[in-house]
Amino acid sequence: MEDVVEKIWMTPTALQRLQDELAELTRGGAQSSARARELRGLVEHAEVESKPDDGRVEPGMQVSVRFESTGREATFLLGSRALAGLDPTVEVDVYSADSPLGRALVGSTVGSTVTFTPPAGRQRVSVLAAVPFA
């Protein structure tokens, strides 16, 4: 059976910064360090291409939702929180696709409502928009 390796969506700037850091570690002789191994894994699994503008929620999309209980709206990039600080052009919050909200949203479409359970208790959100992050 073949192992399925999940891609990690990131901006081109974030990927370049990871590659630069890995090159610096390698030049410094630390190519076998834990950080170098982590960086190699991130770089090998990086996905940087734009997502299709099809209204489907997936990592790499800028998503807008409305929390049904409060009516509050939020717009965020669905991606890896670990990579958020690597690209200064990302001016919105980054929500992880592995968070309770992220897991509920992945695969949903604009106009749908999803339910998720954060530590504070069960909540519903409506998907207002999902566009490729630019």
Secondary structure, DSSP 4 states (H G I P E B T S, - for coil): -PPP---EE--HHHHHHHHHHHHHHHHTT-TTSHHHHHHHHHHHTEE-SPPPSSSB--TTEEEEEEETTT--EEEEEEE-GGGGGG-TT--SEEEETTSHHHHHHTT-BTT-EEEE--TT--EEEEEEEEEE--
